[in-house]
């Protein structure tokens, strides 16, 4: 996807975003300083999205977090993120693939929400920014209006080169930031 720019990424990010060897999984553990949405009016929608394993209605600070990356059935990189809130665990699932020169992220337990992502490298870190959205209803792919923008910034933690920092923000016109998670974690590739 990035071509030669992939090698401009910090080596920790190359390991995280690069292909997994057969029989291996990636495991990350850390704490998010902030996770979720402060927008109470969005809770019904976010509760439905939590059932689909896309987003969630909780909001918290210092939330323990794990990620498990595996090689997806389609050859893409599949991830399950677990957020351990005091009263319950929440999950986010997705699979990233490259199609027609674009990074495509399929989100949710059935991968029913599709997002096209623009990817760039800056000072060893990675930025992803959402473009078009589609909803998959059975075999039908329905384009969605652009009601939100997702921006992900990931880099090696300057305070601890053994960790990486991620900051994901979802913004909506008129509402501003509607969802965010940000924090640091360690990551390693281990036998699966």
C-alpha positions as CSV (number, residue, x, y, z in Angstrom):
1,X,0.0,0.0,0.0
2,X,2.7,2.5,1.0
3,X,5.3,1.0,-1.4
4,X,8.8,2.2,-0.6
5,X,7.3,4.6,2.0
6,X,6.6,1.6,4.2
7,X,10.3,1.6,5.0
8,X,10.1,5.2,6.3
9,X,8.0,3.9,9.2
10,X,9.6,3.3,12.5
11,X,10.6,-0.5,12.7
12,X,8.0,-1.0,15.5
13,X,5.3,0.2,13.2
14,X,6.7,-1.9,10.3
15,X,6.2,-4.9,12.5
16,X,2.6,-3.8,13.5
17,X,1.4,-2.9,10.1
18,X,3.4,-5.4,8.0
19,X,2.3,-8.9,7.0
20,X,2.2,-11.6,9.7
21,X,4.1,-14.7,9.0
22,X,2.0,-17.9,8.6
23,X,1.3,-19.4,12.0
24,X,2.0,-16.2,13.9
25,X,-0.2,-13.7,15.7
26,X,0.4,-10.1,16.9
27,X,-0.5,-9.3,20.5
28,X,-0.6,-5.9,22.1
29,X,-1.3,-4.8,25.7
30,X,-1.5,-1.3,27.1
31,X,-3.7,1.3,28.6
32,X,-5.7,4.0,26.9
33,X,-5.7,7.3,28.7
34,X,-9.1,8.0,27.1
35,X,-11.6,5.7,25.3
36,X,-15.1,6.2,24.0
37,X,-17.6,8.9,23.5
38,X,-18.7,11.8,25.7
39,X,-21.8,12.5,23.5
40,X,-24.7,11.1,25.4
41,X,-27.1,11.7,22.6
42,X,-25.2,9.2,20.5
43,X,-25.4,6.4,23.1
44,X,-28.4,4.5,21.4
45,X,-26.5,4.5,18.1
46,X,-23.2,3.5,19.8
47,X,-24.9,0.7,21.7
48,X,-26.2,-0.7,18.4
49,X,-22.6,-0.4,17.0
50,X,-21.2,-2.1,20.2
51,X,-23.5,-5.1,19.4
52,X,-21.9,-5.1,15.9
53,X,-18.4,-4.7,17.4
54,X,-17.7,-1.5,15.7
55,X,-17.8,1.2,18.4
56,X,-19.3,1.4,21.9
57,X,-21.2,3.9,24.1
58,X,-19.0,3.8,27.2
59,X,-16.5,6.5,28.1
60,X,-13.5,6.0,30.4
61,X,-10.0,7.0,31.3
62,X,-7.1,4.6,32.0
63,X,-8.9,1.8,30.2
64,X,-6.8,-1.5,29.9
65,X,-6.6,-2.6,26.3
66,X,-5.5,-5.6,24.2
67,X,-5.3,-6.2,20.5
68,X,-4.8,-9.5,18.7
69,X,-3.9,-9.3,15.0
70,X,-4.2,-12.4,12.8
71,X,-4.0,-13.2,9.1
72,X,-7.6,-12.9,7.9
73,X,-9.3,-15.5,5.6
74,X,-9.1,-13.0,2.7
75,X,-5.4,-12.5,3.3
76,X,-5.9,-9.2,5.1
77,X,-4.9,-8.2,8.6
78,X,-7.7,-8.9,11.1
79,X,-7.8,-7.4,14.5
80,X,-9.8,-7.8,17.7
81,X,-9.4,-5.0,20.2
82,X,-10.7,-5.5,23.7
83,X,-11.4,-2.5,26.0
84,X,-11.7,-3.5,29.7
85,X,-14.1,-1.0,31.3
86,X,-14.9,-1.4,35.0
87,X,-18.3,-2.9,34.4
88,X,-17.9,-4.7,31.1
89,X,-15.6,-5.5,28.2
90,X,-16.2,-4.0,24.8
91,X,-14.8,-5.2,21.5
92,X,-13.9,-3.7,18.1
93,X,-13.2,-6.0,15.1
94,X,-12.0,-5.2,11.6
95,X,-10.1,-6.6,8.7
96,X,-7.8,-4.4,6.5
97,X,-7.0,-5.3,2.9
98,X,-5.6,-3.6,-0.2
99,X,-7.9,-3.3,-3.2
100,X,-7.4,-1.3,-6.3
101,X,-4.5,0.6,-4.7
102,X,-6.6,1.6,-1.7
103,X,-6.5,0.5,1.9
104,X,-10.0,-0.9,2.8
105,X,-11.1,-1.5,6.3
106,X,-14.1,-3.8,6.9
107,X,-15.5,-3.2,10.4
108,X,-17.7,-5.2,12.8
109,X,-18.3,-8.8,13.6
110,X,-19.7,-9.4,10.1
111,X,-17.4,-6.8,8.5
112,X,-20.6,-5.0,7.3
113,X,-19.2,-1.4,7.4
114,X,-16.5,-0.6,4.9
115,X,-14.2,2.4,5.0
116,X,-11.6,3.5,2.4
117,X,-8.5,4.9,4.1
118,X,-5.8,7.3,2.8
119,X,-2.5,6.4,4.3
120,X,0.6,8.6,4.8
121,X,3.9,8.5,6.6
122,X,5.2,11.4,8.6
123,X,8.5,11.4,10.7
124,X,8.3,7.6,11.1
125,X,4.6,7.6,12.2
126,X,1.5,6.5,10.3
127,X,-1.6,8.5,9.6
128,X,-4.9,7.0,8.2
129,X,-7.8,9.2,7.2
130,X,-11.2,8.0,6.1
131,X,-12.7,8.7,2.8
132,X,-15.7,6.9,1.5
133,X,-18.0,4.6,3.5
134,X,-20.2,1.7,2.4
135,X,-22.6,-0.6,4.1
136,X,-22.8,-4.2,3.1
137,X,-26.3,-5.7,3.2
138,X,-25.9,-9.3,2.0
139,X,-24.3,-9.1,-1.4
140,X,-25.2,-5.4,-1.9
141,X,-22.7,-2.7,-1.3
142,X,-24.5,0.6,-0.4
143,X,-22.6,3.9,-0.5
144,X,-23.1,6.0,2.7
145,X,-23.1,9.8,3.0
146,X,-20.0,11.1,4.6
147,X,-21.3,12.0,8.1
148,X,-18.0,11.5,10.0
149,X,-14.2,11.5,9.4
150,X,-11.8,9.1,11.1
151,X,-8.2,10.1,11.7
152,X,-5.7,7.6,13.1
153,X,-2.2,8.7,14.1
154,X,0.3,6.0,15.3
155,X,3.9,6.3,16.2
156,X,6.6,5.0,18.5
157,X,6.2,6.4,22.0
158,X,9.0,9.1,22.4
159,X,9.0,8.4,26.2
160,X,9.5,4.6,25.7
161,X,10.7,3.3,22.4
162,X,9.4,-0.2,23.4
163,X,5.8,1.1,23.1
164,X,3.7,2.6,20.4
165,X,1.2,5.4,20.8
166,X,-2.1,5.6,18.9
167,X,-4.7,8.4,18.8
168,X,-7.9,7.7,16.9
169,X,-10.5,10.4,16.5
170,X,-13.9,10.4,14.8
171,X,-15.2,13.8,14.0
172,X,-18.6,14.8,12.7
173,X,-19.7,18.2,11.2
174,X,-21.4,20.4,13.8
175,X,-20.7,18.0,16.6
176,X,-16.9,17.9,16.5
177,X,-15.2,14.9,18.2
178,X,-17.8,12.1,18.7
179,X,-15.4,9.2,19.6
180,X,-11.8,8.8,20.5
181,X,-9.3,6.4,21.9
182,X,-5.7,7.3,22.7
183,X,-2.9,5.6,24.6
184,X,0.2,3.5,24.5
185,X,0.8,-0.3,24.2
186,X,3.5,-2.9,23.7
187,X,3.3,-5.3,20.7
188,X,5.0,-8.5,19.7
189,X,4.6,-11.2,17.1
190,X,4.4,-14.7,18.7
191,X,3.5,-18.2,17.6
192,X,-0.3,-18.5,17.2
